[in-house]
Amino acid sequence: MAQPTDKGRAMPICVFDIADDGSTTVPSNTDLTGPARYRWWHFDLSDPLLAQWCESHLPEIPAGALLQSETRPRCDSFDGGLILNLRGINMNDGQPAEEMVSIRMWVTDAVVITVRLRRVFAIEDIRQSAQAQMAPPNPAGFISELVTRLTGRVQSEVASIAKLTEFFEADLEDDETPIPNELTQSRRRVIRLRRYLDPQRAALNKLATEALMPPKSQPALRELANRTTMAVEELDALRDRLVAVQDDHDLDVARRQARNSFLLSVGAGIFLPISFLTGLFGVNVGGMPGINSPWAFPILCISMTVLALILVFAIRRMRWI
């Protein structure tokens, strides 16, 4: 697909003029807006010329928001437009899903600008729809479709963690089951997801009230915000459940260690007096009783056995074992 080019200017990943019916054309000029319903620009943050392009085409504050290396979800109105930062599940190969990818946006009634740092599959889906002449017909529809795709993937990821947590809880019924290697990783996944989903919930709630979004799209956005709220609440519950699973495993390990230590202490209590006797009668000095008697050794062994039985009986009477 051909892209508009201009020497010394940023090269977008894609750019489309999108009509009211969702049909698209690739513009041949580098103007910010076009003759269609709206123009969509999609950039990579690593483009060295992106900063120059933003400074020459956009107000200072939206330009700075698009160029931030680190973002958190936000939704702020500015001069008739909308500064919108969202996060989505990381579906890039070899990267953890909980390291959520960010999408930076500047939206007006005539233009949508999106900037990514890593590949965002929800944006790629919209890009494929645009190539198939089925793009969202207006900026509000673009935002709604993007939020819908991001929220759906978030719910799927939370559901997968919930299923794994149920497996961990079922394992607790077997005292011999070791601590799962995935338990700590799952706890980290929950923490990282919640870090971004909580502010994203607030951003979506605010988005549903923005003037740029038509009244007919606001109920759907409120529903998406509610689904994000439910995901955050589920993550809170999962965090507590995973902590409980970890505590149960830690308690089981502590109980086993205490039991083993107790048994060793009981064994030492039984054999310590016997060891004292063997040490005493093993002294190689004159005057030891029984040196010249062939019955001395059997008598000593029987005496130590009797002593051991007496100690075991005494320990059981004290209910130590």
Secondary structure, 3 states (H helix, E strand, C coil): CCCCCCCCCCCCCEEEEECCCCCEECCCCCCCCCCCCEEEEEEECCCCCHHHHHHHHCCHHHHHHHHCCCCCCEEEEECCEEEEEEEECCCCCCCCCCCCEEEEEEECCCEEEEEECCCCHHHHHHHHHHHCCCCCCCHHHHHHHHHHHHHHHHHHHHHHHHHHHHHHHHHCCCCCCCCCCHHHHHHHHHHHHHHHHHHHHHHHHHHCCCCCCCHHHHHHHHHHHHHHHHHHHHHHHHHHHHHHHHHHHHHHHHHHHHHHHHHHHHHHHHHHHHHHHHHHHCCCCCCCCCCCCCCHHHHHHHHHHHHHHHHHHHHHHCCCC
